[in-house]
Amino acid sequence: MDRHPNTLSHALIEAEGRVCAPNYQPLPVVVERALNCHVWDVDGKRYLDMMGAYSAVSHGHLHPRIVAAATRQLQRVAVTSRAYHGDTLAPFLAKLCALAGFEQALPMNTGAEAVETAIKAARRWGHQIKGIADGQAEILVARQNFHGRTTTVISASSEPSYRAGFGPFTPGFRWFDFGDIASVRAATTANTCAVLVEPVQGEAGVVLPPPGFFAALRAWCDAHQVLLIADEVQSGLGRTGRWFAFEHEGIRPDGLVLGKALGGGLLPVSAFLADRAVMQVFNPGSHGSTFGGNALAAAVGLEALQVMEDEQLVARSATLGAHLLARLRGVQAQSQGLVRAVRGRGLWVGVDLDPARASARDVVERMAHAGVLSKETHETVIRFAPPLTITRELIDEGVDLFAQVLAALPAPRAG
């Protein structure tokens, strides 16, 4: 298979490599335009998007209502900073808080910024409300977590590749094993102020918690005056077939981190949500962002929420997600052990390959060659997270091509 043809794509990939820092390893696809569930490269080839920009394009590419809302706002005002009030922020946050069931929100831009906001809120809450000595507050985080790439956030990571060479690291984090309440108990100290956790571990390979874990975690946090903060940057806003993944667990966190899909596939929009009992720790000057909550972002975020509600994208994710999961488990049954596991909720599924049989990177490159875009994680898992606007027919098309790619892989060598 020729993965580097002499095309415009190849020339642009080489040009990008000369001027762009090598902090990503993109697939050899140069996207020129996109619409709903499809993208086209500069050579005119069409691809089915089964990745959805890590859930950022949950509404499909260039949803016409969201584009129209952005266009209207761009003709009025885009950015003034939070030095002034605007007429779009309150409607956006009111809608967001009503949907999520929290009293207040603090708007930011990227998911990592919203996580940093949650960390600051938890530490100050621990000091001011729980009485932990200033500078001694600790936050429990799960091993194999992914909360972002900032220096403080990677200090909470257990992944060596995220940390290598970037120290010294920010103290104040203690690890537990995801899904193991005994491990949470062992990690808790008198200085524990919060547990920061993904309801589904996305970058770890779409790892689901065992039944009852989050109920036990909620009870443990209540018993020890510890905040439970859910990072739903990827899992939130319909991705798992509920508005928020914590709803599957029958619990309510004390804080919620959202991003990605909140920007409607157009802009970076994120937020940290909590009740006033937590948000009261902030005062003017204690936290901020020049672009966070800007007029354009708020207008886009509000329309993104309204579209998700009007088009019933959450219910669509639940129904079509069950179909996607069933189809991929059918592929697993026919794979003769190549597919070790299929895990997921809603339109978010991880397919775990046997590394002795196939490289996940090689498979996603072959999928792109066949016209389906996905991305590997942790070397063995292929993620499927298409726009929530996808159809049953397009799911079948994507899974059929995936199955064909697996069937065409070179046979393993004997012995």
Protein Blocks (a to p, Z undefined) as FASTA:
>chain_A
ZZbbcbfklmmmmmmmmmgccfbccdfbdcfbdchjbccdfkopacddfklnnolamnog
hifklmmmmmmmmmmofceojkbccfklmmmmmmmmmmnopabdcddfbfmlmmmmmmmm
mmmmmmmmnopaehiaccdddehiafbjbfklmmmpcbfklmgopaccdehiacddehia
klmmmmpcfklcbdcddfbafknoopacdehklmmmmmmmmmnopacdddfklmgghlno
pablklmnopacfbdcdehjlnnomaccddddddfklmmmpcehiaccfkgopaklmmmm
mmmmmmmmmnommmmmmmmmmmmmmmmmmmmmmnnomambdcdehjbdcddddfklocfk
lmmmmmmmnopacddeehlaccddddfkbcfklmmmmmmmmmmmmmmpccddeZZ
